[in-house]
Amino acid sequence: MIEVRINYQGDDIISFQVKGHAGFAPKGQDIYCAGVSAVAQTALLGLCRNLSELPEYQVEEGWLQCRLPAGLDREDMEKAQIILSTMEAGMLSMQEAYSDFIKLEVRRS
């Protein structure tokens, strides 16, 4: 099971984590892992290319974690929210279609 967690602070997404494997097919051939990975890594790349300050992130086999830096200015926060809300929409859509392989959790504080 692939577990995706998106963390909000108020109305803003401030971090996300992706961990695990779908177990649908052998490593390198699993379409569910590939889809989730592509969406998460594209969001990370979008943040890295469009924000004036890099997010904190860690990428390993079966694990991706990303957190926005504290104190982003409003312009960067708006850019980040567009990128991250698009990622959230993609993850939600995949979970709805493939709930046996993908679990999305949204935490709000």
C-alpha positions as a Markdown table, in Angstrom:
| # | Residue | x | y | z |
|---|---|---|---|---|
| 1 | Met | 0.0 | 0.0 | 0.0 |
| 2 | Ile | 1.2 | 3.5 | -0.9 |
| 3 | Glu | 0.5 | 6.0 | 1.9 |
| 4 | Val | 0.3 | 9.6 | 1.1 |
| 5 | Arg | -0.1 | 12.2 | 3.8 |
| 6 | Ile | -0.7 | 15.9 | 3.2 |
| 7 | Asn | -0.4 | 18.3 | 6.1 |
| 8 | Tyr | -2.2 | 21.6 | 6.4 |
| 9 | Gln | -1.6 | 24.5 | 8.7 |
| 10 | Gly | -4.7 | 26.5 | 8.6 |
| 11 | Asp | -5.7 | 26.8 | 4.9 |
| 12 | Asp | -2.2 | 26.1 | 3.6 |
| 13 | Ile | -0.5 | 22.8 | 2.7 |
| 14 | Ile | 2.9 | 22.9 | 4.5 |
| 15 | Ser | 4.2 | 19.4 | 3.9 |
| 16 | Phe | 3.6 | 16.0 | 2.4 |
| 17 | Gln | 5.0 | 12.5 | 2.7 |
| 18 | Val | 4.7 | 9.5 | 0.4 |
| 19 | Lys | 5.8 | 6.1 | 1.6 |
| 20 | Gly | 5.5 | 2.4 | 0.7 |
| 21 | His | 4.9 | 0.4 | -2.4 |
| 22 | Ala | 1.7 | -0.7 | -4.1 |
| 23 | Gly | 2.8 | -4.3 | -4.5 |
| 24 | Phe | 0.8 | -4.6 | -7.8 |
| 25 | Ala | 3.8 | -5.6 | -10.0 |
| 26 | Pro | 7.6 | -6.1 | -9.7 |
| 27 | Lys | 9.8 | -3.1 | -8.9 |
| 28 | Gly | 10.1 | -0.9 | -11.9 |
| 29 | Gln | 6.9 | -2.2 | -13.5 |
| 30 | Asp | 4.2 | -1.1 | -11.0 |
| 31 | Ile | 2.0 | 1.5 | -12.6 |
| 32 | Tyr | 0.5 | 2.7 | -9.3 |
| 33 | Cys | 3.9 | 3.4 | -7.8 |
| 34 | Ala | 4.9 | 5.1 | -11.0 |
| 35 | Gly | 1.9 | 7.3 | -11.0 |
| 36 | Val | 2.1 | 8.4 | -7.4 |
| 37 | Ser | 5.9 | 8.9 | -7.7 |
| 38 | Ala | 5.5 | 11.0 | -10.8 |
| 39 | Val | 2.9 | 13.3 | -9.2 |
| 40 | Ala | 4.9 | 13.7 | -5.9 |
| 41 | Gln | 8.3 | 14.3 | -7.6 |
| 42 | Thr | 6.7 | 16.7 | -10.1 |
| 43 | Ala | 5.3 | 18.7 | -7.2 |
| 44 | Leu | 8.7 | 18.7 | -5.5 |
| 45 | Leu | 10.4 | 19.9 | -8.7 |
| 46 | Gly | 7.8 | 22.6 | -9.2 |
| 47 | Leu | 8.5 | 23.9 | -5.7 |
| 48 | Cys | 12.3 | 23.8 | -6.2 |
| 49 | Arg | 12.1 | 25.7 | -9.5 |
| 50 | Asn | 9.5 | 28.3 | -8.5 |
| 51 | Leu | 10.2 | 29.3 | -5.0 |
| 52 | Ser | 12.9 | 31.7 | -3.9 |
| 53 | Glu | 13.8 | 29.3 | -1.1 |
| 54 | Leu | 14.1 | 25.6 | -1.5 |
| 55 | Pro | 11.8 | 23.3 | 0.5 |
| 56 | Glu | 13.3 | 20.8 | 2.9 |
| 57 | Tyr | 13.0 | 17.3 | 1.3 |
| 58 | Gln | 14.3 | 13.8 | 1.5 |
| 59 | Val | 13.9 | 11.2 | -1.3 |
| 60 | Glu | 14.8 | 7.5 | -0.8 |
| 61 | Glu | 13.6 | 4.2 | -2.1 |
| 62 | Gly | 9.9 | 4.1 | -1.2 |
| 63 | Trp | 9.9 | 7.4 | 0.6 |
| 64 | Leu | 9.6 | 11.1 | -0.3 |
| 65 | Gln | 9.1 | 13.8 | 2.3 |
| 66 | Cys | 8.8 | 17.6 | 1.6 |
| 67 | Arg | 8.2 | 20.5 | 3.9 |
| 68 | Leu | 7.9 | 24.2 | 2.9 |
| 69 | Pro | 10.4 | 26.5 | 4.6 |
| 70 | Ala | 9.1 | 28.5 | 7.5 |
| 71 | Gly | 8.5 | 32.2 | 6.8 |
| 72 | Leu | 7.8 | 32.1 | 3.0 |
| 73 | Asp | 6.6 | 35.4 | 1.7 |
| 74 | Arg | 3.1 | 35.6 | 0.4 |
| 75 | Glu | 4.0 | 35.4 | -3.3 |
| 76 | Asp | 6.0 | 32.2 | -2.7 |
| 77 | Met | 3.3 | 30.7 | -0.5 |
| 78 | Glu | 0.7 | 31.4 | -3.2 |
| 79 | Lys | 2.9 | 29.6 | -5.8 |
| 80 | Ala | 3.5 | 26.7 | -3.4 |
| 81 | Gln | -0.3 | 26.3 | -2.8 |
| 82 | Ile | -1.0 | 26.1 | -6.5 |
| 83 | Ile | 1.6 | 23.4 | -6.9 |
| 84 | Leu | 0.6 | 21.5 | -3.8 |
| 85 | Ser | -3.2 | 21.7 | -4.3 |
| 86 | Thr | -2.7 | 20.4 | -7.8 |
| 87 | Met | -0.7 | 17.5 | -6.4 |
| 88 | Glu | -3.4 | 16.9 | -3.8 |
| 89 | Ala | -6.1 | 16.7 | -6.5 |
| 90 | Gly | -4.0 | 14.2 | -8.4 |
| 91 | Met | -3.5 | 12.0 | -5.3 |
| 92 | Leu | -7.1 | 12.2 | -4.4 |
| 93 | Ser | -8.2 | 11.1 | -7.9 |
| 94 | Met | -5.7 | 8.2 | -7.9 |
| 95 | Gln | -6.9 | 7.1 | -4.4 |
| 96 | Glu | -10.6 | 7.2 | -5.5 |
| 97 | Ala | -9.8 | 5.0 | -8.6 |
| 98 | Tyr | -7.3 | 2.7 | -7.0 |
| 99 | Ser | -8.1 | 2.5 | -3.2 |
| 100 | Asp | -6.7 | -1.0 | -2.9 |
| 101 | Phe | -3.2 | 0.4 | -3.6 |
| 102 | Ile | -3.2 | 4.1 | -2.6 |
| 103 | Lys | -4.3 | 5.6 | 0.7 |
| 104 | Leu | -4.5 | 9.4 | 1.1 |
| 105 | Glu | -4.6 | 11.0 | 4.5 |
| 106 | Val | -5.1 | 14.8 | 5.0 |
| 107 | Arg | -4.2 | 16.3 | 8.4 |
| 108 | Arg | -5.3 | 19.7 | 9.4 |
| 109 | Ser | -4.0 | 21.8 | 12.3 |
